[in-house]
Structures are given as C-alpha cells and as structure tokens.
C-alpha cells in the first residue's frame, strides 16, 4: 500500500512497495541502477558515523487543487538506458558516429581501434567534468561535454547541463516504512525546493550557455536535460521566450523528460522525452532579468508600510 499524500515514487529505480527479488536485490547493493556505483542520495552522517542510503530517484508531489505530480529528484535517474538522454542531444546536433564513454574511448585508443570519426562523452561519470575559471572571479564546471572528433581533430563540442530538483523537509519515516515493509505507510514530509530554480539553476544555465556562445566549436549551442515538471517552474519564472527554429550558435535546446507508464513488479519504468524547446540564450537571460514574473515593487512598498504599522 502506498502513502495517501506526498510519497516516494521510486527507490533504487523500482516502485517503493515493490518487494520482488530484482527490486530488493537492488536495494541491498545500495548502488545506482542507472550508472552503477554508490547511490548519491543518502543521509548526513549519524552519530555512529554511518549514513542511510535512501536510493530515492523520484517523489510524488500533491499540490493543492492540482493533479498529483511525479518529479524526478536525482539527476542520475536521467541517465537511464545507457545515457540515452545525452545520446539524444548528440543526435539532435547531427552526429551519427559511434559514441563512447571515457573508459571505452581510452581502451580503444590504447589498442588503436578508433574509427575515423566518433564522439566522446566527458562528465562526472565519464572521465571528468570540464572545469573553467577566471581566477579570482569565477569557477564553474560543465556537467557534460560531448566531443565529436573526425580524423584526429575536434570538429564539434556539444555541452549539456543535466538538472533535477532538490527537496525540502524529509521522507525518512515514509522511506523506513517501505524499507521495513511496515503498513500503513505514512505521508512523506518533503516539499519541493522550487526556490533553487531561480537562485541556482537558471543563473548556472545562463552563465554556461554564455561561455558556449563564445566557443568556435559549440556551433550547435548548449543542451539542457531536465524533468518536465522542473522546466515548468523555469517557464513560470522566466516567462515567454521567443522560440528558435533549430540548434545553432548561442541557442539553448531544452529536452524535458517524464517517467513512463507503470510496469509490472520487478521492472523499472522508462523515462520518455516529453518536449523539445529552443531559444537564444540571450533572449532567455533577458526574459529572466526583466523581472516580468517577479512581485511588483508596489508590493514591497506596501509590505514595509504594513510591518512598520504593526511595530
């Protein structure tokens, strides 16, 4: 039985109440089923120095007067099916050559087994993130850069940012009920950290797309992969932005994803692309900076007057 209110949606890739052998086996490994390696969703260290590995991939959110939402909260959930989302960006940029993660590229390079043209994925789970800096001013790193190489020369770079969303509160009691198979399952106490969209995610996208716009090799612009519900929050904050017809220099191509249909116990749901949007990075930045979606200054005036009157 699932919680009637806010709830966990996926744990280690499976429905939280899935007690099948594949699901429980994945729980025991405490590893990410999408990229391998340790799950990155865990608690802070407890008194004994141990941590709880939660395995939380997505949650349900029940906003007032609106349908229940399923929201991906771990970026690694977006790497399902062997980084299919990143491969979709590369294909959209017009690259049809073989695609390699860093380990496979390195192995083939050592034995001189690379084709004439290919694409290498560079990021946290493949080689390393590309870090850039203006010393004393700013340091930033790109989530992913896909490098297209033809006859030994880099011909195209496809930078891609991948974001999910953080939560507020916690889901520990809800998680523990699923972990221990306790019924009834209590509601989760989590909320969605939507403030992070305008505090951190939008500024990062603007800065990184501005860097790509000055590159001679980023001729298809910047790509942005995220859950559709998170991008809806972007749209609410930024407001309308003029669409671009195709990928190109200075263009941001947004690809949004949702969880696919429910599957039988013991299986992991797919993620499916919901939409693709394109816009000039400068138009996106200008719409955000215009403040057209922000509270009005008159509200500030009235709030200050009201506080002074109450003192």
C-alpha positions in Angstrom: 0.0 0.0 0.0 1.2 3.5 -0.9 1.0 6.7 1.2 -2.1 8.7 0.5 -0.3 12.1 0.4 3.2 13.0 -0.6 5.1 9.9 -1.3 8.3 8.4 -2.6 7.8 7.3 -6.2 11.0 5.3 -6.9 13.7 3.7 -4.7 16.8 2.3 -6.4 14.8 2.5 -9.7 11.8 0.5 -8.5 8.4 1.4 -7.1 8.9 1.8 -3.3 6.4 -1.0 -2.4 7.9 -3.4 -5.0 9.2 -6.4 -2.9 10.1 -8.5 -5.9 13.5 -10.2 -5.9 15.0 -7.8 -8.5 13.9 -4.7 -6.5 15.1 -6.0 -3.1 18.3 -7.2 -4.6 19.0 -3.7 -6.0 18.2 -2.2 -2.5 20.8 -4.5 -0.9 23.5 -3.3 -3.3 22.9 0.3 -2.4 24.0 1.2 -5.9 22.5 3.3 -8.6 20.8 1.1 -11.3 21.3 3.7 -14.0 25.1 4.5 -13.8 26.4 1.9 -11.3 28.5 2.9 -8.4 27.1 4.1 -5.0 23.8 5.9 -4.8 24.3 9.6 -4.3 21.0 10.0 -2.3 21.9 9.4 1.3 21.6 11.0 4.8 24.1 13.0 6.6 26.4 11.0 8.9 24.7 9.7 12.0 26.3 9.7 15.5 28.0 6.4 14.8 29.4 7.8 11.6 27.1 5.7 9.4 24.8 7.0 6.7 21.4 5.8 5.4 21.5 5.3 1.6 18.0 6.2 0.5 18.1 5.3 -3.2 15.4 8.0 -3.9 15.0 8.6 -7.6 11.7 10.4 -7.7 8.8 11.5 -5.5 5.1 12.3 -5.8 4.0 15.8 -5.1 0.4 16.7 -4.3 -0.1 20.4 -4.9 -3.4 21.9 -3.8 -6.2 21.8 -6.4 -3.9 20.2 -9.0 -3.3 16.6 -10.1 -0.6 14.5 -8.4 2.9 15.2 -9.9 5.7 12.7 -10.3 9.0 14.6 -10.0 12.5 13.2 -10.7 14.8 14.4 -7.8 18.0 12.6 -8.8 19.9 13.7 -11.9 21.3 10.2 -12.4 17.7 9.0 -13.0 18.0 10.9 -16.3 20.9 8.7 -17.4 18.7 5.6 -17.8 19.2 3.3 -20.8 22.9 3.9 -21.0 22.8 7.7 -21.1 20.0 7.8 -23.8 19.2 11.4 -23.0 22.8 12.5 -23.8 22.8 10.5 -26.9 19.6 12.2 -28.0 21.4 15.6 -27.6 24.2 14.4 -29.8 21.8 13.0 -32.4 19.9 16.3 -32.4 23.2 18.1 -33.1 23.6 16.0 -36.2 26.2 13.4 -35.1 25.6 9.8 -36.1 29.1 8.5 -35.4 29.9 5.9 -32.7 29.6 7.3 -29.2 31.9 6.3 -26.3 32.2 6.9 -22.6 35.7 7.9 -21.5 36.7 4.3 -20.4 35.7 2.8 -23.7 37.4 5.6 -25.6 40.6 5.2 -23.6 40.6 1.4 -24.2 40.1 1.8 -27.9 42.7 4.5 -28.1 45.4 2.3 -26.5 44.8 -0.5 -29.0 44.4 1.8 -31.9 40.8 0.7 -32.5 39.1 4.0 -33.0 37.1 4.7 -36.2 37.8 7.8 -38.4 35.1 9.8 -36.6 33.5 9.3 -33.2 32.0 11.2 -30.2 33.4 11.0 -26.6 31.3 11.9 -23.6 33.1 13.8 -20.9 31.4 14.3 -17.5 31.3 13.2 -13.9 30.7 9.6 -14.7 32.9 9.5 -17.7 36.5 10.8 -17.4 35.9 14.1 -15.7 33.8 17.3 -15.8 35.3 20.1 -17.8 36.2 22.9 -15.3 36.6 26.5 -16.4 37.7 29.6 -14.4 38.6 33.2 -14.5 40.9 33.2 -11.4 39.7 35.4 -8.6 36.4 35.9 -10.4 34.5 32.7 -11.1 35.0 28.9 -11.3 32.5 26.7 -13.0 32.3 23.2 -14.4 30.1 21.8 -17.2 28.1 18.7 -16.4 28.8 17.2 -19.8 30.7 18.0 -23.0 30.3 15.6 -25.9 33.3 16.0 -28.3 32.9 15.0 -31.9 36.3 14.0 -33.4 36.9 13.5 -37.1 40.3 12.2 -38.3 42.0 13.2 -35.1 40.6 16.8 -34.9 37.8 18.0 -32.7 35.1 19.3 -35.0 32.2 20.0 -32.7 31.5 20.3 -28.9 28.1 19.6 -27.5 27.8 20.9 -23.9 24.9 19.6 -21.9 23.6 20.6 -18.5 21.5 18.0 -16.6 19.4 19.0 -13.6 16.7 17.6 -11.4 15.4 19.3 -8.3 16.1 19.2 -4.6 13.6 18.7 -1.9 12.9 20.4 1.4 11.9 18.6 4.6 12.5 14.8 4.7 10.9 11.5 3.8 12.7 9.3 6.5 9.5 7.9 8.1 8.0 7.2 4.7 11.2 5.6 3.5 11.5 3.5 6.6 8.0 2.1 6.2 8.9 0.9 2.7 12.3 -0.4 3.8 10.9 -2.4 6.7 7.6 -3.3 4.9 5.5 -1.5 7.5 1.8 -0.7 6.9 0.2 1.8 6.7 2.8 3.9 5.0 2.9 7.5 6.5 2.9 10.5 4.2 6.3 11.9 3.3 7.2 15.3 4.8 9.1 16.5 1.8 8.4 19.6 -0.2 9.9 20.8 -3.5 12.8 23.3 -3.3 11.4 25.5 -6.2 13.4 28.5 -4.9 16.6 26.7 -6.1 15.4 27.2 -9.7 15.8 31.0 -9.6 18.6 31.0 -7.1 20.9 28.5 -8.7 19.7 26.6 -11.7 18.7 29.5 -14.0 21.9 31.5 -13.3 24.0 28.4 -13.9 22.3 27.8 -17.3 22.7 31.5 -18.3 26.4 31.5 -17.4 27.3 28.2 -19.0 25.4 29.0 -22.2 27.2 32.3 -22.4 30.6 30.6 -22.3 29.5 28.2 -25.0 28.3 31.1 -27.2 31.9 32.3 -27.4 33.3 28.9 -28.4 34.2 28.3 -32.1 33.4 24.6 -31.6 30.0 24.9 -29.9 28.2 25.6 -33.2 25.0 23.8 -32.1 24.7 25.8 -28.8 24.0 24.3 -25.4 21.7 21.5 -24.5 19.7 21.3 -21.3 18.1 18.0 -20.0 15.7 18.1 -17.1 12.4 16.8 -15.8 9.4 18.4 -17.5 7.9 19.5 -14.2 11.1 21.3 -13.3 11.1 23.1 -16.6 7.6 24.2 -16.0 8.9 26.1 -13.0 11.6 27.7 -15.2 8.8 28.9 -17.5 6.8 30.4 -14.7 9.8 32.4 -13.5 11.3 33.4 -16.9 8.1 34.0 -18.8 7.6 33.7 -22.5 10.8 33.5 -24.7 10.9 33.7 -28.5 11.4 30.2 -30.0 14.4 29.4 -32.2 13.8 27.1 -35.2 17.0 25.0 -34.9 20.1 24.4 -32.8 22.9 26.8 -33.6 25.5 29.2 -32.0 24.1 30.8 -28.9 21.0 28.6 -28.8 19.7 26.7 -25.8 18.0 23.4 -26.7 15.9 22.1 -23.8 14.8 18.5 -23.7 12.4 17.6 -20.9 11.6 14.1 -19.6 8.9 12.3 -17.6 8.6 8.9 -16.1 6.9 6.5 -18.5 4.0 4.2 -17.9 3.8 1.9 -14.9 5.4 -1.5 -15.3 5.0 -4.9 -13.7 6.7 -5.6 -10.4 10.4 -6.3 -10.8 10.8 -3.9 -13.7 12.0 -0.3 -13.9 9.9 2.4 -15.6 11.4 4.0 -18.7 11.8 7.8 -19.0 10.3 9.4 -22.0 11.0 12.7 -23.7 8.1 15.0 -23.4 9.1 18.0 -25.4 12.0 19.9 -27.1 12.2 23.7 -26.9 14.8 26.1 -28.3 15.7 29.7 -27.7 18.6 32.1 -27.9 20.5 32.2 -24.6 20.5 36.0 -24.7 16.7 36.0 -25.1 16.3 33.6 -22.2 18.7 35.7 -20.0 16.9 38.9 -20.9 13.5 37.5 -20.0 14.8 36.3 -16.7 16.5 39.7 -16.0 13.4 41.7 -17.0 11.7 40.6 -13.8 8.3 40.4 -15.6 7.3 37.4 -13.4 8.5 38.9 -10.2 6.4 40.5 -7.4 5.8 44.2 -8.1 7.8 46.9 -6.3 4.5 48.2 -5.0 4.1 45.0 -3.0 7.5 45.8 -1.4 6.2 49.3 -0.6 3.0 48.0 1.0 4.7 45.2 2.9 7.2 47.6 4.5 4.4 50.1 5.4 2.4 47.2 7.0 5.4 46.0 9.1 6.1 49.5 10.3 2.5 50.0 11.2 2.5 46.7 13.2 5.5 47.6 15.4 
